[in-house]
Amino acid sequence: MEGTTHKLSIDGMTCGCCSGRLTNALNATPGILQAVISHETHSGVVITNDSISMDQIAMIVAGTGFKLRT
């Protein structure tokens, strides 16, 4: 899959429902080609096209109740 790959470290996820909610929110966002999030490793991979920024990804993460680790 072509696009820009972003590796994320995410705080606040405690279960599969958490990672599923975040995965669904990210995958529903225009500009995100694919998102795979794991609560077990507190991490994820997001593949985007050029129309979405890391700030926008951070806002989606925060909007679902979690926080990106920098």
Secondary structure in CASP SS format (residue, H / E / C, confidence):
PFRMAT SS
TARGET T0000
AUTHOR 0000-0000-0000
METHOD secondary structure of the structure
MODEL  1
M C 1.00
E C 1.00
G C 1.00
T E 1.00
T E 1.00
H E 1.00
K E 1.00
L E 1.00
S E 1.00
I E 1.00
D E 1.00
G C 1.00
M C 1.00
T C 1.00
C C 1.00
G H 1.00
C H 1.00
C H 1.00
S H 1.00
G H 1.00
R H 1.00
L H 1.00
T H 1.00
N H 1.00
A H 1.00
L H 1.00
N H 1.00
A C 1.00
T C 1.00
P C 1.00
G C 1.00
I E 1.00
L E 1.00
Q E 1.00
A E 1.00
V E 1.00
I E 1.00
S E 1.00
H C 1.00
E C 1.00
T C 1.00
H C 1.00
S E 1.00
G E 1.00
V E 1.00
V E 1.00
I E 1.00
T E 1.00
N C 1.00
D C 1.00
S C 1.00
I C 1.00
S C 1.00
M H 1.00
D H 1.00
Q H 1.00
I H 1.00
A H 1.00
M H 1.00
I H 1.00
V H 1.00
A H 1.00
G H 1.00
T C 1.00
G C 1.00
F C 1.00
K E 1.00
L E 1.00
R C 1.00
T C 1.00
END
